[in-house]
Amino acid sequence: MIGAIIALIGSIFLLLGALGLLRMPDVYNRMQAGTKSTTLGSMLFLIGAALYISKGQIWSRVILLILFIVFTNPISSHALARAAHKIKIPMAEETVKDDLTEDE
Protein backbone atom coordinates (compact mmCIF):
# COMPACT_ATOMS: atom_id res chain seq x y z
CA MET A 1 0.00 0.00 0.00
CA ILE A 2 2.84 2.40 0.81
CA GLY A 3 4.42 1.79 -2.61
CA ALA A 4 1.17 2.60 -4.36
CA ILE A 5 0.78 5.84 -2.39
CA ILE A 6 4.34 6.95 -3.16
CA ALA A 7 3.87 6.09 -6.85
CA LEU A 8 0.64 8.10 -6.84
CA ILE A 9 2.42 11.10 -5.32
CA GLY A 10 5.09 10.78 -8.01
CA SER A 11 2.39 10.68 -10.67
CA ILE A 12 0.86 13.85 -9.23
CA PHE A 13 4.24 15.61 -9.51
CA LEU A 14 4.49 14.47 -13.13
CA LEU A 15 0.98 15.81 -13.80
CA LEU A 16 1.85 19.14 -12.18
CA GLY A 17 4.95 19.31 -14.36
CA ALA A 18 2.82 18.82 -17.45
CA LEU A 19 0.48 21.58 -16.28
CA GLY A 20 3.51 23.80 -15.66
CA LEU A 21 4.54 23.32 -19.28
CA LEU A 22 1.17 24.64 -20.37
CA ARG A 23 0.96 27.53 -17.86
CA MET A 24 4.45 29.05 -17.96
CA PRO A 25 4.98 32.08 -20.19
CA ASP A 26 8.26 31.28 -21.96
CA VAL A 27 10.57 28.43 -22.87
CA TYR A 28 12.94 29.05 -19.95
CA ASN A 29 10.24 28.84 -17.29
CA ARG A 30 8.76 25.81 -19.00
CA MET A 31 12.10 24.03 -18.89
CA GLN A 32 12.48 24.78 -15.21
CA ALA A 33 8.98 23.58 -14.35
CA GLY A 34 9.36 20.48 -16.44
CA THR A 35 12.79 19.54 -15.15
CA LYS A 36 12.17 19.98 -11.44
CA SER A 37 8.82 18.22 -11.37
CA THR A 38 9.82 15.34 -13.63
CA THR A 39 12.97 14.72 -11.61
CA LEU A 40 11.10 14.46 -8.33
CA GLY A 41 8.05 12.75 -9.86
CA SER A 42 10.12 10.10 -11.60
CA MET A 43 12.12 9.40 -8.47
CA LEU A 44 9.01 9.00 -6.34
CA PHE A 45 7.28 6.88 -8.95
CA LEU A 46 10.27 4.54 -9.24
CA ILE A 47 10.59 4.22 -5.47
CA GLY A 48 6.86 3.52 -5.19
CA ALA A 49 6.97 0.92 -7.92
CA ALA A 50 9.97 -0.76 -6.28
CA LEU A 51 8.19 -0.85 -2.94
CA TYR A 52 5.09 -2.27 -4.59
CA ILE A 53 7.03 -4.98 -6.44
CA SER A 54 9.43 -5.52 -3.50
CA LYS A 55 11.86 -7.93 -5.11
CA GLY A 56 15.52 -7.90 -4.10
CA GLN A 57 17.15 -7.10 -7.44
CA ILE A 58 14.82 -4.24 -8.31
CA TRP A 59 16.44 -1.84 -5.84
CA SER A 60 19.80 -1.80 -7.60
CA ARG A 61 18.08 -0.94 -10.87
CA VAL A 62 15.91 1.72 -9.25
CA ILE A 63 18.92 3.35 -7.61
CA LEU A 64 20.79 3.38 -10.93
CA LEU A 65 17.78 4.91 -12.70
CA ILE A 66 17.36 7.55 -10.01
CA LEU A 67 21.05 8.48 -10.19
CA PHE A 68 20.82 8.71 -13.97
CA ILE A 69 17.77 10.97 -13.73
CA VAL A 70 19.31 13.17 -11.02
CA PHE A 71 22.46 13.76 -13.06
CA THR A 72 21.06 14.04 -16.58
CA ASN A 73 17.85 16.04 -16.12
CA PRO A 74 19.45 19.26 -14.80
CA ILE A 75 22.40 19.05 -17.19
CA SER A 76 20.24 18.59 -20.26
CA SER A 77 17.86 21.34 -19.15
CA HIS A 78 20.76 23.72 -18.61
CA ALA A 79 22.22 22.92 -22.04
CA LEU A 80 18.84 23.47 -23.71
CA ALA A 81 18.31 26.78 -21.91
CA ARG A 82 21.75 28.05 -22.93
CA ALA A 83 21.14 26.99 -26.54
CA ALA A 84 17.76 28.74 -26.53
CA HIS A 85 19.37 31.88 -25.13
CA LYS A 86 22.18 31.73 -27.69
CA ILE A 87 19.75 31.69 -30.62
CA LYS A 88 17.91 34.60 -28.97
CA ILE A 89 14.58 33.00 -28.08
CA PRO A 90 12.80 35.84 -26.26
CA MET A 91 12.08 35.79 -22.56
CA ALA A 92 8.73 36.61 -21.02
CA GLU A 93 7.95 40.28 -20.52
CA GLU A 94 7.80 39.69 -16.76
CA THR A 95 11.46 38.60 -16.65
CA VAL A 96 13.40 40.93 -14.39
CA LYS A 97 16.99 39.69 -14.73
CA ASP A 98 18.95 37.92 -17.46
CA ASP A 99 22.08 36.41 -15.93
CA LEU A 100 23.30 34.88 -19.19
CA THR A 101 23.47 38.25 -20.92
CA GLU A 102 25.43 39.66 -18.00
CA ASP A 103 27.93 36.77 -18.24
CA GLU A 104 28.68 37.40 -21.92
VENFENBEL-V83248 format. One record per pair of residues at least 24 apart in sequence whose ideal C-beta (glycine too) atoms are under 8 Angstrom apart, sorted by the first residue. I is the first residue (numbers start at 0). J is the second residue. D is the distance in whole Angstrom. If there is no record, write none. Layout:
i->{I,I}
j->{J,J}
d->{D,D}
This chain:
i->{1,1,2,2,2,2,2,2,2,2,3,3,4,5,5,5,5,5,6,6,6,6,6,6,7,8,8,9,9,9,9,9,9,9,9,9,10,10,11,12,12,12,12,12,13,13,13,13,15,16,24,24,24,25,25,25,25,25,26,26,26,27,27,27,27,27,27,28,30,30,30,30,31,33,34,34,34,37,38,38,38,38,41,41,42,42}
j->{47,50,46,47,48,49,50,51,52,53,47,51,47,43,44,46,47,50,43,44,46,47,48,51,47,43,47,39,40,41,42,43,44,45,46,47,40,44,40,36,37,39,40,43,37,40,41,44,40,40,91,92,93,88,89,90,91,94,80,83,88,80,83,84,90,91,94,91,76,79,80,83,76,76,72,73,76,72,68,69,72,73,65,68,68,69}
d->{8,6,8,5,7,7,3,3,8,7,7,6,7,6,8,6,3,6,7,5,8,3,6,7,7,5,7,8,5,7,7,3,3,7,8,6,7,6,8,5,8,5,3,6,6,4,7,7,8,6,4,8,7,8,7,5,4,7,8,5,6,6,7,8,6,8,8,7,5,6,5,8,7,8,5,6,4,7,6,7,5,7,8,5,6,7}
